[in-house]
Every structure is written in structure tokens, then in C-alpha cells.
Amino acid sequence: MVDPTSDIGEGVDEADAPSCATCGASIVESTSHRVITWIEDGDVQSAHFCDEQCRMDWDGDD
């Protein structure tokens, strides 16, 4: 598991990198990487996206 507060683009192996919640691509060294977080049933949830378009396709929010 990658620490989401780290510089995710540096030194992350593709096998350990997060996957885009929309297209499933591994997110490695991507300057367009987006993350959203929310609380659900008292737990923190998050979703990673390879770019803004995949994030928009996932939930439609700006």
C-alpha cells in the first residue's frame, strides 16, 4: 500500500501503485493523477484517477 501523502510519482513500483477507479490503469509518475476522498459509514474512502477526464467519468462532478 502506498502512503497517499507521499510523492506518489517517485519510486513507486507499478505493482504497488494505485489503479484508476474508472479505467483500471496503474498510476505511476503521473502529473495528472487525481484523488477524491469521502466518509462512508464512518470510514474514510478514496478513489484514484489517472486524469481529470476519468474522474469526471466516474462521478460527473467538476
C-alpha positions as CSV (number, residue, x, y, z in Angstrom):
1,M,0.0,0.0,0.0
2,V,1.3,3.4,-1.0
3,D,1.1,6.2,1.5
4,P,-1.3,8.7,-0.2
5,T,0.5,11.6,1.3
6,S,3.8,10.7,-0.3
7,D,5.2,11.8,-3.6
8,I,3.4,9.0,-5.4
9,G,5.3,9.6,-8.7
10,E,8.7,8.8,-7.2
11,G,10.0,5.3,-6.5
12,V,6.6,3.5,-6.8
13,D,6.6,0.1,-8.4
14,E,3.7,-0.4,-10.8
15,A,2.5,-3.4,-8.7
16,D,2.2,-1.1,-5.7
17,A,0.7,1.9,-7.5
18,P,-3.0,2.7,-7.2
19,S,-5.3,1.9,-10.1
20,C,-7.6,4.3,-11.7
21,A,-11.2,3.8,-10.4
22,T,-12.6,4.4,-14.0
23,C,-10.2,2.7,-16.5
24,G,-8.1,0.5,-14.2
25,A,-4.7,1.8,-15.4
26,S,-1.9,1.8,-12.9
27,I,-1.0,5.3,-11.8
28,V,2.8,5.7,-11.8
29,E,4.7,9.0,-12.2
30,S,1.6,10.8,-13.4
31,T,1.3,14.6,-13.0
32,S,-2.4,14.3,-13.9
33,H,-3.2,11.9,-11.0
34,R,-6.4,12.9,-9.1
35,V,-7.7,11.5,-5.8
36,I,-11.0,12.1,-4.1
37,T,-11.9,11.1,-0.5
38,W,-15.2,10.8,1.4
39,I,-16.6,9.4,4.6
40,E,-18.9,6.4,4.2
41,D,-20.4,4.6,7.3
42,G,-17.7,6.2,9.5
43,D,-14.8,5.0,7.3
44,V,-12.6,7.1,5.0
45,Q,-12.9,6.0,1.4
46,S,-10.8,7.2,-1.5
47,A,-10.7,6.7,-5.3
48,H,-7.7,7.4,-7.6
49,F,-7.9,8.6,-11.2
50,C,-5.3,8.8,-13.9
51,D,-6.6,12.1,-15.1
52,E,-9.4,14.6,-14.7
53,Q,-11.5,13.0,-17.5
54,C,-11.5,9.7,-15.7
55,R,-12.5,11.4,-12.5
56,M,-15.4,13.2,-14.4
57,D,-16.5,10.0,-16.0
58,W,-16.6,8.3,-12.5
59,D,-19.0,10.8,-10.8
60,G,-19.7,13.7,-13.2
61,D,-18.7,16.4,-10.7
62,D,-16.4,19.2,-11.5
